[in-house]
Amino acid sequence: MYLPGQVIEGIFHLVVDADKQTFNNVEVSFFGSSKVSFQKADNCRIDCERGYHHGRMHNGVVRRPTHQPIRCHAVNAQRFINVSSKVELNGISVFFFANTELSRGTHLCHFKIDIPVHWPFSFTGKYGKIKYELQATIRRPWKMNRHCDLEIVLLPSLGPLLGDPILPHPTIVRSVCDLKDTFFNCCCKSGSRKIIFDVTLAKAFYNVNRNMEFTVSVTNCTHFKLTHFFIYILCESLFSAEGAIQTKEDSFVNTIIEHSIKSNETSSFQAVIPVPDVLPSLDFTNIKLHYYLVVKAFGGKYKSDKSAVFKKNIILVGRDY
């Protein structure tokens, strides 16, 4: 396992089992690929055609056919199409024994390959994966090339590359949301229905497996009472292929905070939630992992029949190795 920016160093053993063998070259290369594959739903219309009704034999007598006009009609249908995409990550190659004749025995190839700093980490998901390989290729005249592959795992570590996470001035994110019915997703029918969230974030990004601290200030402009808050981290995975996007959502760290706010009042509270040991944020060509901090306020006449949602994207980075 390696980190971006590190060096892959090793020795390739080439065994020659003949007295003399000529080699075009021996190549040691490091490369990767990002593959996405899923089924896309496609709405279509199928044209159906009704032809003539031919006569049938009944009791030994062939009845005359009843000629009906051809009728065409269309039927709405849905079909699924397999779509895929692949992005190549070409690395550095090192060559040995170019146009060289080698004798019987074991020949050593010492190599050093730098891993690009900007390459994404290894990833395996439901609809795609990012994979890296270290490959040795032997090329000989008039013979098929021989390959030897070794999978390399690239760990996520973006924290040191982004600098100090502490902001000189904390960022206050404001969001004005509507208080809606929890089950029917419709707004209140009378009076003001605005809930104003002011969330103060002290860091530009957060490490996984660490605590996330922030301040939540809420202004209740409705005539209902807010009773409690539900806080969690939402992960949105996006896989793109051939113009289509497949989305998958997962939630982590479900925390309930009992804090009541009366109508036309402003109140604030401190929140500390643990960031789970998940994959960090990823923004690659065809695979993206986006994380959001979600604060959901509940209230209403029956305590939880109405809710308002605050949602802010956050950046998660790897551990401090």
PAPA-785538 format. One record per atom (N, C-alpha, C): residue in one letter; x, z, y. Coordinates in steps of 0.1 Angstrom, whole numbers, padded with zeros to 4 digits, always signed. Example, Ala and Ser with C-alpha at 12.3 -4.5 7.8 and 13.67 -1.06 7.14 Angstrom:
<lumgus>
A+0132+0078-0057/A+0123+0078-0045/A+0132+0078-0033/S+0128+0071-0022/S+0137+0071-0011/S+0129+0079+0000/
</lumgus>
This chain:
<lumgus>
M+0008+0000-0012/M+0000+0000+0000/M+0009+0000+0012/Y+0005-0008+0022/Y+0013-0010+0034/Y+0004-0008+0047/L+0010-0006+0058/L+0003-0006+0071/L+0007-0018+0079/P-0002-0023+0088/P+0002-0034+0096/P+0015-0032+0104/G+0023-0042+0105/G+0036-0040+0112/G+0047-0036+0103/Q+0045-0031+0091/Q+0055-0027+0082/Q+0062-0039+0075/V+0072-0036+0067/V+0080-0047+0061/V+0079-0045+0046/I+0075-0056+0039/I+0075-0057+0024/I+0089-0061+0019/E+0095-0052+0012/E+0109-0054+0007/E+0109-0053-0008/G+0115-0062-0014/G+0115-0062-0029/G+0126-0071-0035/I+0126-0072-0048/I+0135-0080-0055/I+0127-0088-0066/F+0129-0101-0066/F+0122-0110-0076/F+0133-0114-0086/H+0130-0111-0099/H+0139-0114-0110/H+0135-0127-0116/L+0145-0137-0115/L+0143-0150-0121/L+0151-0151-0134/V+0144-0153-0145/V+0151-0153-0158/V+0152-0168-0162/V+0164-0173-0164/V+0167-0187-0169/V+0170-0186-0184/D+0162-0192-0192/D+0165-0192-0207/D+0171-0204-0213/A+0177-0212-0204/A+0184-0224-0209/A+0198-0224-0203/D+0207-0232-0209/D+0221-0232-0204/D+0222-0236-0189/K+0214-0246-0186/K+0214-0251-0172/K+0200-0255-0169/Q+0195-0251-0157/Q+0182-0256-0152/Q+0183-0258-0137/T+0177-0269-0133/T+0177-0273-0119/T+0163-0269-0112/F+0165-0263-0101/F+0153-0258-0093/F+0152-0265-0080/N+0140-0269-0077/N+0137-0274-0063/N+0138-0263-0053/N+0131-0252-0056/N+0133-0239-0048/N+0124-0228-0055/V+0126-0216-0051/V+0118-0205-0054/V+0113-0199-0042/E+0100-0198-0040/E+0093-0193-0028/E+0086-0180-0030/V+0089-0170-0022/V+0082-0158-0022/V+0074-0157-0009/S+0061-0156-0010/S+0052-0157+0002/S+0042-0146+0002/F+0038-0142+0014/F+0027-0132+0016/F+0016-0138+0024/F+0004-0138+0019/F-0007-0144+0026/F-0020-0136+0022/G-0031-0140+0029/G-0044-0133+0026/G-0055-0143+0029/S-0067-0138+0026/S-0079-0146+0029/S-0091-0137+0030/S-0101-0142+0038/S-0113-0135+0041/S-0124-0144+0036/K-0131-0139+0025/K-0142-0147+0019/K-0155-0140+0020/V-0166-0148+0024/V-0179-0144+0025/V-0188-0153+0017/S-0198-0147+0010/S-0207-0155+0002/S-0220-0147+0000/F-0231-0154+0003/F-0245-0148+0001/F-0255-0159+0001/Q-0267-0155-0001/Q-0279-0165-0002/Q-0286-0164+0011/K-0289-0176+0017/K-0297-0177+0029/K-0311-0182+0026/A-0321-0175+0032/A-0335-0179+0030/A-0338-0190+0040/D-0344-0201+0035/D-0347-0213+0043/D-0362-0216+0041/N-0369-0216+0052/N-0383-0220+0051/N-0385-0235+0051/C-0393-0240+0042/C-0395-0255+0041/C-0409-0258+0038/R-0412-0271+0038/R-0426-0276+0035/R-0424-0286+0024/I-0432-0283+0013/I-0431-0292+0001/I-0443-0301+0001/D-0441-0314+0001/D-0452-0324+0001/D-0457-0326-0014/C-0470-0323-0016/C-0476-0325-0029/C-0485-0337-0029/E-0485-0345-0040/E-0493-0357-0040/E-0502-0357-0052/R-0515-0360-0050/R-0525-0361-0060/R-0528-0375-0063/G-0527-0380-0075/G-0529-0394-0078/G-0543-0396-0085/Y-0544-0408-0092/Y-0556-0411-0098/Y-0559-0402-0111/H-0572-0400-0113/H-0576-0393-0125/H-0580-0403-0136/H-0571-0404-0146/H-0573-0415-0156/H-0584-0410-0167/G-0590-0420-0173/G-0601-0417-0183/G-0595-0412-0196/R-0602-0404-0203/R-0598-0399-0216/R-0607-0403-0227/M-0602-0403-0239/M-0610-0407-0251/M-0619-0395-0255/H-0632-0397-0256/H-0641-0387-0260/H-0651-0392-0271/N-0650-0386-0283/N-0659-0391-0294/N-0656-0405-0298/G-0644-0410-0297/G-0641-0423-0300/G-0644-0433-0290/V-0649-0429-0278/V-0652-0439-0268/V-0643-0436-0256/V-0637-0446-0251/V-0628-0445-0239/V-0637-0446-0227/R-0638-0435-0219/R-0646-0435-0207/R-0638-0442-0196/R-0646-0447-0187/R-0639-0454-0176/R-0633-0443-0167/P-0621-0446-0161/P-0615-0437-0152/P-0622-0436-0139/T-0622-0424-0134/T-0628-0421-0121/T-0617-0422-0111/H-0617-0433-0103/H-0606-0435-0094/H-0608-0427-0081/Q-0599-0417-0079/Q-0599-0409-0067/Q-0588-0413-0058/P-0590-0412-0045/P-0580-0416-0035/P-0568-0406-0036/I-0556-0411-0033/I-0544-0403-0033/I-0545-0394-0021/R-0543-0381-0023/R-0544-0371-0013/R-0530-0364-0012/C-0525-0363+0000/C-0512-0356+0002/C-0515-0343+0010/H-0508-0333+0006/H-0509-0320+0014/H-0495-0313+0013/A-0493-0305+0023/A-0480-0298+0024/A-0482-0283+0021/V-0472-0277+0015/V-0473-0263+0011/V-0461-0256+0017/N-0463-0245+0024/N-0452-0237+0029/N-0445-0230+0018/A-0432-0231+0018/A-0424-0224+0007/A-0411-0219+0013/Q-0404-0211+0005/Q-0392-0205+0009/Q-0381-0207-0002/R-0370-0213+0001/R-0360-0215-0008/R-0347-0207-0004/F-0338-0205-0013/F-0326-0198-0011/F-0314-0207-0013/I-0305-0207-0003/I-0293-0216-0003/I-0281-0207-0004/N-0272-0211-0012/N-0259-0204-0013/N-0250-0208-0001/V-0245-0199+0007/V-0236-0203+0018/V-0223-0194+0016/S-0212-0200+0021/S-0200-0193+0020/S-0190-0197+0031/S-0180-0189+0034/S-0170-0192+0044/S-0157-0185+0039/K-0146-0191+0043/K-0133-0186+0040/K-0123-0188+0051/V-0116-0178+0055/V-0106-0178+0065/V-0093-0175+0059/E-0083-0184+0061/E-0070-0182+0055/E-0061-0174+0065/L-0053-0165+0059/L-0043-0158+0067/L-0030-0161+0062/N-0023-0170+0069/N-0010-0175+0064/N+0001-0166+0069/G+0009-0161+0060/G+0020-0153+0063/G+0034-0160+0063/I+0044-0152+0061/I+0058-0157+0061/I+0062-0160+0047/S+0070-0171+0045/S+0075-0174+0032/S+0091-0174+0032/V+0096-0169+0021/V+0111-0169+0020/V+0115-0178+0008/F+0125-0186+0010/F+0129-0196+0000/F+0143-0193-0006/F+0144-0195-0019/F+0157-0193-0025/F+0160-0205-0034/F+0173-0207-0037/F+0178-0216-0047/F+0173-0231-0044/A+0174-0235-0032/A+0169-0249-0029/A+0178-0259-0035/N+0173-0268-0044/N+0180-0279-0050/N+0193-0273-0057/T+0191-0263-0065/T+0202-0256-0071/T+0201-0256-0086/E+0213-0257-0093/E+0213-0257-0107/E+0218-0243-0112/L+0210-0236-0120/L+0213-0222-0124/L+0216-0222-0138/S+0225-0213-0142/S+0229-0211-0156/S+0220-0200-0162/R+0222-0198-0175/R+0214-0189-0183/R+0217-0175-0178/G+0206-0167-0177/G+0207-0153-0172/G+0196-0149-0163/T+0198-0138-0156/T+0188-0132-0147/T+0194-0133-0133/H+0187-0139-0124/H+0191-0141-0110/H+0181-0134-0101/L+0187-0127-0091/L+0179-0118-0083/L+0177-0124-0069/C+0164-0122-0064/C+0161-0128-0051/C+0156-0116-0042/H+0164-0112-0033/H+0161-0101-0024/H+0153-0106-0012/F+0142-0101-0009/F+0133-0106+0002/F+0128-0095+0010/K+0126-0098+0023/K+0120-0089+0033/K+0109-0098+0041/I+0097-0093+0041/I+0086-0100+0048/I+0079-0091+0057/D+0078-0094+0070/D+0071-0086+0080/D+0056-0089+0079/I+0048-0078+0079/I+0034-0079+0080/I+0029-0080+0094/P+0021-0090+0098/P+0017-0092+0111/P+0009-0079+0116/V+0011-0075+0128/V+0004-0063+0133/V-0011-0065+0134/H-0015-0077+0138/H-0030-0079+0141/H-0038-0082+0129/W-0032-0083+0117/W-0040-0086+0105/W-0050-0075+0101/P-0062-0078+0097/P-0072-0067+0093/P-0068-0061+0080/F-0074-0049+0078/F-0071-0042+0066/F-0079-0048+0054/S-0074-0044+0042/S-0081-0049+0029/S-0095-0043+0029/F-0104-0052+0025/F-0119-0048+0025/F-0126-0055+0013/T-0135-0047+0007/T-0143-0052-0004/T-0158-0047-0001/G-0167-0056+0001/G-0181-0053+0004/G-0190-0061-0005/K-0203-0059-0002/K-0213-0066-0010/K-0213-0081-0008/Y-0210-0085+0004/Y-0211-0100+0007/Y-0198-0106+0010/G-0187-0098+0010/G-0174-0104+0014/G-0163-0095+0011/K-0151-0100+0012/K-0139-0093+0009/K-0127-0099+0017/I-0117-0090+0020/I-0104-0094+0026/I-0093-0090+0016/K-0086-0100+0011/K-0076-0097+0001/K-0063-0103+0005/Y-0052-0096+0001/Y-0038-0100+0003/Y-0031-0101-0010/E-0021-0111-0010/E-0014-0113-0022/E+0001-0116-0019/L+0010-0111-0027/L+0024-0115-0027/L+0026-0124-0038/Q+0031-0136-0036/Q+0032-0146-0046/Q+0046-0152-0047/A+0051-0154-0059/A+0063-0160-0061/A+0060-0174-0069/T+0066-0185-0063/T+0063-0198-0069/T+0077-0204-0073/I+0077-0209-0085/I+0089-0215-0090/I+0087-0230-0091/R+0095-0238-0085/R+0093-0253-0085/R+0106-0259-0091/R+0103-0268-0102/R+0113-0275-0109/R+0110-0290-0110/P+0120-0298-0110/P+0117-0313-0111/P+0110-0316-0123/W+0099-0324-0122/W+0091-0330-0132/W+0085-0319-0141/K+0082-0308-0136/K+0075-0297-0143/K+0065-0291-0134/M+0055-0285-0140/M+0044-0279-0132/M+0049-0266-0126/N+0044-0263-0114/N+0048-0251-0107/N+0043-0238-0114/R+0051-0228-0114/R+0047-0215-0121/R+0046-0205-0110/H+0035-0196-0111/H+0032-0186-0101/H+0032-0173-0107/C+0035-0163-0099/C+0034-0149-0102/C+0028-0142-0090/D+0016-0135-0092/D+0009-0129-0081/D+0009-0114-0082/L+0009-0108-0070/L+0007-0093-0070/L-0001-0090-0058/E-0012-0083-0060/E-0021-0079-0049/E-0015-0068-0041/I-0016-0069-0028/I-0011-0060-0018/I-0023-0054-0010/V-0024-0041-0010/V-0034-0034-0002/V-0029-0030+0012/L-0036-0035+0022/L-0033-0032+0036/L-0042-0021+0041/L-0036-0010+0045/L-0044+0002+0049/L-0048+0000+0064/P-0059+0006+0067/P-0064+0005+0081/P-0056+0016+0089/S-0050+0012+0100/S-0043+0021+0109/S-0042+0015+0122/L-0052+0018+0131/L-0052+0012+0144/L-0049+0022+0155/G-0050+0035+0151/G-0048+0045+0162/G-0035+0044+0170/P-0024+0043+0164/P-0011+0042+0172/P-0011+0030+0180/L-0018+0019+0176/L-0017+0006+0184/L-0025+0007+0196/L-0035+0015+0197/L-0044+0016+0208/L-0040+0026+0219/G-0030+0034+0216/G-0025+0043+0226/G-0032+0057+0225/D-0032+0064+0236/D-0038+0077+0237/D-0054+0076+0238/P-0061+0082+0228/P-0075+0081+0229/P-0082+0089+0240/I-0075+0099+0246/I-0082+0107+0256/I-0083+0099+0269/L-0095+0098+0274/L-0097+0091+0287/L-0093+0100+0299/P-0087+0095+0309/P-0084+0103+0321/P-0097+0108+0328/H-0108+0101+0327/H-0120+0105+0332/H-0131+0103+0321/P-0138+0113+0317/P-0148+0111+0306/P-0159+0100+0311/T-0163+0093+0301/T-0173+0082+0303/T-0187+0087+0301/I-0195+0085+0311/I-0209+0089+0310/I-0218+0076+0307/V-0224+0076+0296/V-0232+0064+0292/V-0247+0068+0295/R-0254+0060+0303/R-0268+0063+0306/R-0277+0053+0299/S-0288+0057+0294/S-0298+0049+0287/S-0311+0054+0290/V-0320+0045+0295/V-0334+0049+0298/V-0343+0043+0287/C-0349+0052+0279/C-0357+0047+0268/C-0371+0051+0269/D-0380+0044+0262/D-0394+0047+0261/D-0397+0057+0250/L-0405+0066+0252/L-0410+0075+0242/L-0421+0068+0234/K-0419+0065+0222/K-0429+0057+0214/K-0434+0066+0202/D-0445+0061+0197/D-0450+0067+0185/D-0440+0065+0173/T-0437+0076+0166/T-0427+0075+0156/T-0431+0066+0144/F-0444+0066+0141/F-0448+0058+0129/F-0454+0044+0133/F-0460+0043+0145/F-0466+0030+0149/F-0457+0022+0158/N-0446+0028+0164/N-0436+0021+0172/N-0443+0015+0185/C-0452+0022+0191/C-0459+0018+0203/C-0457+0029+0214/C-0457+0025+0226/C-0454+0034+0237/C-0467+0043+0240/C-0464+0054+0247/C-0475+0063+0251/C-0484+0055+0260/K-0497+0058+0259/K-0507+0051+0266/K-0509+0055+0280/S-0506+0068+0283/S-0509+0073+0297/S-0497+0080+0302/G-0495+0081+0315/G-0485+0088+0322/G-0471+0081+0320/S-0461+0088+0325/S-0447+0082+0323/S-0442+0084+0309/R-0435+0074+0304/R-0430+0075+0290/R-0415+0074+0290/K-0408+0077+0301/K-0393+0075+0301/K-0386+0087+0297/I-0376+0085+0289/I-0366+0095+0285/I-0352+0090+0290/I-0345+0098+0298/I-0332+0094+0303/I-0321+0101+0296/F-0313+0094+0289/F-0301+0100+0281/F-0289+0098+0290/D-0281+0108+0291/D-0267+0108+0297/D-0258+0114+0287/V-0250+0106+0280/V-0241+0110+0270/V-0227+0109+0275/T-0219+0120+0275/T-0205+0120+0280/T-0196+0119+0268/L-0188+0109+0268/L-0178+0107+0258/L-0164+0109+0264/A-0155+0117+0257/A-0142+0120+0263/A-0131+0111+0257/K-0134+0103+0247/K-0124+0095+0240/K-0128+0081+0240/A-0118+0072+0240/A-0120+0057+0239/A-0123+0053+0225/F-0117+0060+0215/F-0120+0058+0201/F-0118+0071+0193/Y-0123+0071+0181/Y-0123+0083+0173/Y-0117+0080+0159/N-0109+0089+0154/N-0103+0088+0141/N-0113+0092+0130/V-0113+0085+0119/V-0121+0089+0108/V-0116+0102+0102/N-0125+0110+0096/N-0122+0123+0090/N-0118+0133+0101/R-0123+0131+0113/R-0121+0141+0124/R-0134+0144+0130/N-0134+0154+0139/N-0147+0158+0146/N-0148+0149+0158/M-0161+0147+0161/M-0164+0139+0174/M-0173+0149+0182/E-0167+0151+0194/E-0174+0160+0204/E-0179+0153+0216/F-0191+0156+0220/F-0197+0149+0232/F-0208+0158+0237/T-0212+0155+0250/T-0223+0162+0256/T-0235+0153+0258/V-0247+0158+0256/V-0259+0151+0257/V-0268+0157+0268/S-0271+0150+0278/S-0280+0155+0289/S-0292+0146+0288/V-0304+0152+0288/V-0317+0145+0286/V-0326+0149+0297/T-0332+0139+0304/T-0342+0141+0314/T-0356+0137+0308/N-0365+0146+0307/N-0378+0143+0301/N-0388+0140+0312/C-0391+0127+0314/C-0400+0122+0324/C-0415+0121+0319/T-0417+0125+0306/T-0430+0123+0301/T-0438+0137+0302/H-0451+0136+0298/H-0459+0149+0298/H-0459+0155+0285/F-0450+0151+0276/F-0449+0157+0263/F-0436+0166+0262/K-0436+0175+0253/K-0424+0184+0251/K-0415+0179+0240/L-0402+0178+0243/L-0392+0174+0233/L-0388+0186+0225/T-0388+0186+0212/T-0385+0198+0204/T-0372+0198+0197/H-0367+0186+0192/H-0354+0186+0185/H-0348+0172+0186/F-0335+0171+0182/F-0328+0158+0182/F-0322+0156+0169/F-0321+0143+0165/F-0315+0138+0153/F-0304+0129+0156/I-0291+0133+0152/I-0279+0126+0156/I-0273+0121+0143/Y-0268+0108+0144/Y-0261+0102+0132/Y-0253+0090+0137/I-0244+0086+0128/I-0236+0074+0130/I-0241+0063+0122/L-0243+0051+0129/L-0248+0040+0122/L-0237+0029+0120/C-0236+0024+0108/C-0226+0013+0105/C-0234+0000+0103/E-0231-0010+0111/E-0237-0023+0110/E-0226-0033+0105/S-0228-0038+0093/S-0219-0048+0087/S-0225-0062+0089/L-0217-0071+0094/L-0221-0084+0097/L-0212-0094+0089/F-0218-0102+0081/F-0211-0113+0073/F-0217-0126+0078/S-0208-0135+0082/S-0212-0148+0087/S-0206-0159+0079/A-0215-0170+0076/A-0211-0181+0068/A-0220-0193+0071/E-0214-0204+0075/E-0222-0217+0078/E-0233-0214+0088/G-0231-0207+0098/G-0241-0205+0108/G-0251-0194+0105/A-0250-0188+0093/A-0260-0178+0090/A-0253-0164+0090/I-0260-0154+0092/I-0255-0140+0093/I-0263-0131+0084/Q-0256-0124+0076/Q-0262-0114+0067/Q-0258-0100+0072/T-0268-0091+0074/T-0266-0078+0080/T-0269-0067+0070/K-0261-0057+0071/K-0263-0045+0062/K-0261-0033+0070/E-0270-0023+0070/E-0269-0011+0078/E-0268+0001+0069/D-0259+0011+0073/D-0258+0024+0066/D-0257+0034+0077/S-0262+0046+0074/S-0261+0057+0083/S-0253+0069+0077/F-0246+0076+0085/F-0238+0088+0081/F-0240+0099+0090/V-0237+0111+0086/V-0237+0123+0093/V-0250+0126+0100/N-0260+0129+0092/N-0273+0132+0097/N-0274+0147+0101/T-0274+0149+0115/T-0274+0162+0120/T-0287+0165+0128/I-0293+0176+0126/I-0305+0180+0134/I-0302+0191+0144/I-0305+0190+0156/I-0302+0200+0166/I-0315+0204+0172/E-0318+0217+0171/E-0331+0222+0177/E-0328+0226+0191/H-0334+0218+0200/H-0333+0220+0215/H-0345+0214+0221/S-0353+0223+0228/S-0365+0219+0234/S-0364+0216+0249/I-0371+0206+0254/I-0370+0202+0268/I-0385+0200+0272/K-0389+0207+0282/K-0403+0206+0286/K-0405+0194+0295/S-0417+0191+0298/S-0420+0179+0307/S-0414+0180+0320/N-0408+0169+0325/N-0402+0168+0339/N-0391+0178+0340/E-0383+0180+0330/E-0371+0189+0330/E-0359+0182+0325/T-0347+0187+0329/T-0334+0181+0325/T-0327+0192+0318/S-0321+0189+0307/S-0314+0199+0299/S-0302+0192+0292/S-0292+0200+0289/S-0280+0194+0282/S-0276+0203+0270/F-0269+0198+0261/F-0263+0205+0250/F-0251+0199+0245/Q-0242+0207+0238/Q-0230+0202+0232/Q-0232+0198+0218/A-0226+0187+0213/A-0228+0183+0199/A-0214+0180+0193/V-0212+0185+0181/V-0200+0183+0174/V-0204+0178+0160/I-0200+0166+0157/I-0203+0160+0143/I-0190+0155+0137/P-0189+0157+0124/P-0177+0152+0117/P-0178+0137+0114/V-0168+0130+0118/V-0167+0115+0115/V-0163+0114+0100/P-0171+0107+0092/P-0168+0106+0078/P-0156+0097+0075/D-0151+0099+0063/D-0139+0091+0059/D-0144+0077+0055/V-0147+0069+0064/V-0152+0055+0061/V-0142+0045+0066/L-0145+0033+0064/L-0136+0022+0069/L-0137+0021+0084/P-0127+0019+0091/P-0128+0019+0106/P-0134+0006+0111/S-0136+0005+0124/S-0142-0007+0130/S-0134-0019+0127/L-0141-0030+0125/L-0135-0043+0122/L-0142-0054+0129/D-0134-0063+0135/D-0139-0074+0143/D-0132-0086+0139/F-0134-0091+0127/F-0127-0103+0123/F-0136-0115+0124/T-0131-0127+0120/T-0139-0139+0122/T-0152-0140+0115/N-0152-0137+0102/N-0164-0138+0094/N-0169-0124+0089/I-0162-0113+0091/I-0166-0100+0087/I-0164-0090+0098/K-0174-0083+0101/K-0174-0074+0113/K-0180-0060+0108/L-0174-0049+0112/L-0180-0036+0110/L-0181-0029+0124/H-0193-0027+0128/H-0196-0021+0141/H-0203-0007+0138/Y-0198+0003+0146/Y-0204+0016+0145/Y-0211+0020+0158/Y-0221+0028+0157/Y-0229+0032+0168/Y-0232+0047+0167/L-0232+0054+0178/L-0236+0068+0179/L-0251+0067+0183/V-0260+0073+0175/V-0274+0073+0177/V-0279+0087+0179/V-0286+0089+0190/V-0292+0102+0193/V-0307+0100+0194/K-0315+0106+0186/K-0329+0104+0185/K-0337+0116+0189/A-0345+0116+0200/A-0352+0127+0205/A-0367+0127+0199/F-0371+0138+0194/F-0385+0139+0189/F-0393+0149+0197/G-0406+0146+0198/G-0415+0155+0205/G-0429+0150+0204/G-0437+0154+0213/G-0451+0150+0213/G-0461+0161+0210/K-0473+0158+0209/K-0484+0168+0206/K-0482+0175+0193/Y-0477+0168+0183/Y-0475+0173+0170/Y-0461+0174+0166/K-0452+0177+0176/K-0438+0180+0174/K-0429+0168+0171/S-0433+0159+0161/S-0425+0148+0157/S-0432+0135+0157/D-0444+0134+0164/D-0451+0122+0163/D-0447+0111+0173/K-0437+0115+0183/K-0432+0106+0192/K-0417+0107+0193/S-0410+0096+0196/S-0395+0096+0195/S-0389+0086+0205/A-0377+0089+0210/A-0369+0080+0218/A-0355+0079+0213/V-0349+0067+0213/V-0336+0065+0207/V-0326+0061+0217/F-0314+0068+0217/F-0302+0064+0224/F-0292+0058+0214/K-0286+0047+0218/K-0277+0040+0209/K-0265+0035+0217/K-0253+0039+0212/K-0240+0035+0219/K-0230+0031+0209/N-0224+0019+0211/N-0213+0015+0202/N-0201+0023+0204/I-0194+0027+0193/I-0182+0035+0193/I-0171+0028+0185/I-0159+0031+0187/I-0148+0025+0179/I-0142+0036+0170/L-0142+0033+0157/L-0135+0042+0148/L-0122+0036+0143/V-0112+0044+0142/V-0099+0039+0138/V-0095+0047+0126/G-0084+0042+0119/G-0079+0048+0107/G-0073+0062+0109/R-0069+0068+0098/R-0064+0081+0098/R-0050+0081+0105/D-0045+0093+0109/D-0032+0094+0114/D-0023+0097+0103/Y-0017+0086+0097/Y-0008+0088+0086/Y+0005+0094+0089/
</lumgus>
